[in-house]
């Protein structure tokens, strides 16, 4: 598994971001029985940069906590049966599935941790799990979809011992 994390936010956290990102991504893949080695890119930015990306990519001119850019299309959430049908889904040098990119706002991690009364570590981990589920085809456009994602997010984080404090 390849996890690339770049911190362009200018902020440092009290936990090892690279190690935690890798552990959360690995736990997410295991929870979903993802059958391939995977490659995921994580970028930490400030509110202004994520606002610009959100405006350019989604037409929404405001900062957000996380953006997910999946590289693979699935027939249904968590259905990985057709991933091998498209060789473009894999890095030709490593053979790893190219899941996509996660962009996190360091500002929002700090803000939301305070707002929700838990640690920045928990917020960071939560946003990565949330984004990983998007990279594996899940969404939360309906109440039913949101309930599925919330349950999966909670189970993954609880399984890692990362709880709301």
Protein Blocks (a to p, Z undefined) as FASTA:
>chain_A
ZZddddfkopacfbdfklmmmmmmmmmmmmnopabdcddddddddfklmmmmmmmmnopa
cddfbdcddfbdcfbghiaklmmmpmklpcfklopacfbacdddfklmmmmmmmnopafk
lmmmmmmmmmmmmmnopacfbfklmmmmmmmmmmmmmmnopacZZ
